[in-house]
Amino acid sequence: MVLEAPLRQLTNELILLNELVPLQAQRIVELGCGNARLSRGLLQQYPQCHVTGLEVDSIQHAANLANPAERLEFVEAGAQAIPAPDASFDLAIMLKSLHHVPLDLMEQALAEVERVIRPGGYWYVSEPVYEGDLNELMRVFNDEGMVRAAAQALLDRAAANGHWERVDDVYFDVPVAYRDFADFERRMVNVTYADRRFDEATRTRLLAIFERHMTADGARFVRPMHVTLLRRR
């Protein structure tokens, strides 16, 4: 019997991005940038790059504007309507954001990414894998099975449509820890980009599942991730 080696664990995805994509003097768009943590770190390490961060959550966008950085431009927009000229970027990054694009707008988002990435440029998409203890916990109130499958299907279609070359698929794990249930609620439930209100019965069920993972050091999980890297033909 051959045992599979455990997946690599990463806490900073910039390490993997740097291994897969040349980052010197790149014009980059991050689609669904959130607080742009990765982009901010990227610009510190690669000061010749320039990043445009798109975010549809108006609250997060306002917070981003209040925390500016050199060579980092913020725009309130989504992947389905990128306010940029054709072939204006060398690299598009999507970190856990493709599955948040509305299902009826995913094909439009694909067309937009194809439009704004120059020939030879890259599309780096990192999506959570639909498995694991943390996923089972999230499914209680936010089952993303359908949208994550749709996101991966879109990438598969892109790789087959003649406009992209599939460069690599990389799987890795991200360790995730919460101090307690209140910390989990703050970070995963009470978010500005989604309405995740639910009844007390759902909260009680969620708490019971969460408590099974609690230790003296808090609750620890592993989030499995899948990166798809495409190159524009």
C-alpha positions as CSV (number, residue, x, y, z in Angstrom):
1,M,0.0,0.0,0.0
2,V,1.4,3.4,-1.0
3,L,0.4,6.3,1.2
4,E,-0.1,9.7,-0.4
5,A,2.3,12.4,0.9
6,P,0.5,15.1,2.9
7,L,-0.2,18.3,0.9
8,R,2.1,21.3,1.4
9,Q,0.8,23.8,3.9
10,L,1.0,27.5,3.1
11,T,0.0,30.5,5.2
12,N,1.2,33.1,2.6
13,E,0.0,32.3,-1.0
14,L,2.5,34.9,-2.4
15,I,5.1,32.2,-2.0
16,L,3.3,29.9,-4.4
17,L,2.4,32.7,-6.8
18,N,6.0,33.7,-7.0
19,E,7.0,30.2,-7.8
20,L,4.5,29.9,-10.7
21,V,4.5,33.4,-12.3
22,P,7.2,35.9,-13.1
23,L,6.5,38.9,-10.9
24,Q,9.1,41.4,-12.0
25,A,7.5,44.6,-13.4
26,Q,4.0,43.1,-13.9
27,R,0.8,45.0,-14.4
28,I,-1.6,43.1,-12.2
29,V,-5.3,43.1,-11.5
30,E,-6.7,41.4,-8.4
31,L,-10.3,40.6,-8.9
32,G,-12.3,40.5,-5.6
33,C,-9.3,41.8,-3.7
34,G,-10.9,42.0,-0.3
35,N,-8.4,43.8,1.9
36,A,-5.7,43.2,-0.7
37,R,-3.4,41.6,1.8
38,L,-1.6,39.5,-0.9
39,S,-1.3,42.5,-3.2
40,R,0.2,44.7,-0.5
41,G,2.8,42.1,0.3
42,L,3.5,41.6,-3.4
43,L,4.2,45.2,-3.9
44,Q,6.6,45.3,-0.9
45,Q,8.6,42.4,-2.4
46,Y,8.3,43.5,-6.1
47,P,8.2,47.3,-6.1
48,Q,8.3,47.5,-9.9
49,C,4.8,45.9,-10.2
50,H,1.6,47.8,-10.2
51,V,-1.7,46.4,-8.9
52,T,-5.3,47.4,-9.6
53,G,-7.6,45.9,-6.9
54,L,-11.2,45.4,-7.8
55,E,-13.8,44.9,-5.1
56,V,-17.6,44.8,-5.2
57,D,-18.2,45.2,-1.4
58,S,-18.6,48.9,-1.0
59,I,-17.7,48.7,2.8
60,Q,-14.4,46.9,2.1
61,H,-13.7,49.2,-0.9
62,A,-14.1,52.3,1.4
63,A,-11.7,50.7,3.9
64,N,-9.2,50.0,1.1
65,L,-9.3,53.7,0.0
66,A,-8.7,54.7,3.6
67,N,-5.5,52.6,3.6
68,P,-3.7,53.5,0.4
69,A,-0.4,52.1,-0.7
70,E,2.1,53.1,-3.5
71,R,1.4,51.5,-6.9
72,L,-1.9,50.0,-5.6
73,E,-5.1,51.4,-7.1
74,F,-8.5,50.5,-5.9
75,V,-11.6,50.3,-8.0
76,E,-15.2,49.4,-7.0
77,A,-16.1,46.9,-9.7
78,G,-16.5,43.2,-10.3
79,A,-14.8,40.6,-12.6
80,Q,-17.8,40.7,-14.9
81,A,-17.2,44.4,-15.8
82,I,-13.5,45.3,-15.5
83,P,-13.0,49.0,-16.2
84,A,-9.7,48.7,-18.1
85,P,-8.6,48.8,-21.8
86,D,-8.0,45.6,-23.7
87,A,-4.7,43.7,-23.0
88,S,-3.8,46.1,-20.2
89,F,-2.6,43.5,-17.6
90,D,0.1,40.9,-17.5
91,L,-1.6,38.9,-14.6
92,A,-5.0,38.5,-13.1
93,I,-5.3,37.1,-9.6
94,M,-8.4,35.7,-8.0
95,L,-8.1,34.4,-4.4
96,K,-11.3,32.6,-3.2
97,S,-13.3,35.0,-5.3
98,L,-14.3,33.3,-8.6
99,H,-17.1,31.3,-6.9
100,H,-18.5,34.6,-5.6
101,V,-19.2,35.9,-9.1
102,P,-23.0,35.5,-9.7
103,L,-23.6,32.3,-11.7
104,D,-25.4,34.2,-14.6
105,L,-22.3,36.5,-14.9
106,M,-19.5,33.9,-14.9
107,E,-19.2,33.6,-18.6
108,Q,-19.2,37.4,-18.9
109,A,-16.4,37.4,-16.2
110,L,-14.4,34.9,-18.3
111,A,-14.8,37.2,-21.4
112,E,-13.6,40.2,-19.4
113,V,-10.5,38.4,-18.1
114,E,-9.7,37.3,-21.6
115,R,-10.1,40.8,-22.9
116,V,-7.9,42.6,-20.3
117,I,-5.0,40.0,-20.2
118,R,-2.4,40.5,-22.8
119,P,-1.3,37.5,-24.9
120,G,1.3,35.5,-22.9
121,G,-0.2,36.9,-19.6
122,Y,-1.5,34.7,-16.8
123,W,-4.7,34.1,-14.9
124,Y,-4.0,32.7,-11.4
125,V,-7.2,31.4,-9.7
126,S,-7.1,29.9,-6.1
127,E,-10.3,28.2,-5.0
128,P,-11.3,26.3,-1.9
129,V,-11.8,22.6,-2.4
130,Y,-15.2,21.4,-1.4
131,E,-14.1,19.0,1.4
132,G,-12.7,18.9,4.9
133,D,-14.0,19.7,8.4
134,L,-14.1,23.4,7.9
135,N,-16.2,23.0,4.8
136,E,-18.6,20.8,6.7
137,L,-18.9,23.5,9.3
138,M,-19.6,26.2,6.7
139,R,-22.1,24.1,4.9
140,V,-24.5,24.4,7.9
141,F,-25.3,28.0,6.9
142,N,-23.4,28.6,3.6
143,D,-23.2,25.6,1.3
144,E,-21.0,26.6,-1.6
145,G,-21.0,23.3,-3.4
146,M,-22.8,24.5,-6.5
147,V,-20.9,27.8,-6.9
148,R,-17.5,26.2,-6.4
149,A,-18.3,23.5,-8.9
150,A,-19.4,26.2,-11.4
151,A,-16.2,28.1,-10.8
152,Q,-14.1,25.1,-11.6
153,A,-16.2,24.2,-14.6
154,L,-15.6,27.7,-15.9
155,L,-11.9,27.3,-15.6
156,D,-12.1,24.0,-17.4
157,R,-14.0,25.6,-20.3
158,A,-11.5,28.4,-20.4
159,A,-8.7,25.9,-20.7
160,A,-10.5,24.2,-23.6
161,N,-11.8,27.3,-25.5
162,G,-8.5,27.9,-27.4
163,H,-7.8,31.3,-25.8
164,W,-5.9,29.9,-22.8
165,E,-3.2,27.3,-22.1
166,R,-3.5,25.3,-18.9
167,V,-0.1,25.7,-17.3
168,D,-0.5,24.0,-13.9
169,D,-2.9,22.8,-11.2
170,V,-1.5,22.9,-7.7
171,Y,-3.1,21.6,-4.5
172,F,-2.1,22.8,-1.0
173,D,-3.5,23.2,2.5
174,V,-4.0,26.4,4.5
175,P,-4.1,26.0,8.3
176,V,-6.9,27.9,9.9
177,A,-7.4,28.6,13.6
178,Y,-10.1,30.3,15.7
179,R,-9.7,31.3,19.3
180,D,-13.3,30.4,20.1
181,F,-16.8,30.4,18.5
182,A,-17.0,34.2,18.8
183,D,-13.9,34.5,16.7
184,F,-15.3,32.2,14.1
185,E,-18.6,34.2,14.0
186,R,-16.7,37.5,13.6
187,R,-14.5,36.2,10.7
188,M,-16.8,33.9,8.9
189,V,-20.4,34.8,9.7
190,N,-20.5,38.6,10.4
191,V,-18.9,39.6,7.1
192,T,-19.7,42.7,5.1
193,Y,-19.7,41.0,1.6
194,A,-22.6,38.7,2.4
195,D,-25.9,38.5,4.4
196,R,-25.4,35.4,6.6
197,R,-28.2,35.9,9.1
198,F,-29.8,32.6,10.3
199,D,-32.1,31.4,13.0
200,E,-31.1,30.3,16.5
201,A,-31.6,26.7,15.7
202,T,-29.0,26.9,13.0
203,R,-26.6,28.7,15.3
204,T,-27.1,26.1,18.0
205,R,-26.3,23.3,15.5
206,L,-23.3,25.3,14.2
207,L,-21.9,25.8,17.8
208,A,-22.3,22.1,18.6
209,I,-20.2,21.1,15.5
210,F,-17.6,23.8,16.2
211,E,-17.2,22.7,19.9
212,R,-16.2,19.3,18.7
213,H,-13.0,20.9,17.3
214,M,-12.2,23.0,20.3
215,T,-9.0,22.4,22.3
216,A,-7.1,24.4,24.9
217,D,-5.5,26.3,22.0
218,G,-8.8,27.0,20.1
219,A,-10.3,25.3,17.1
220,R,-7.9,24.3,14.3
221,F,-8.8,23.3,10.8
222,V,-7.2,22.8,7.4
223,R,-8.6,24.4,4.3
224,P,-7.7,22.5,1.1
225,M,-7.0,24.7,-1.9
226,H,-6.7,24.3,-5.6
227,V,-4.8,26.7,-7.8
228,T,-5.5,26.7,-11.6
229,L,-2.9,28.7,-13.6
230,L,-3.8,29.6,-17.2
231,R,-1.7,31.5,-19.8
232,R,-3.4,33.7,-22.4
233,R,-2.7,32.6,-26.0
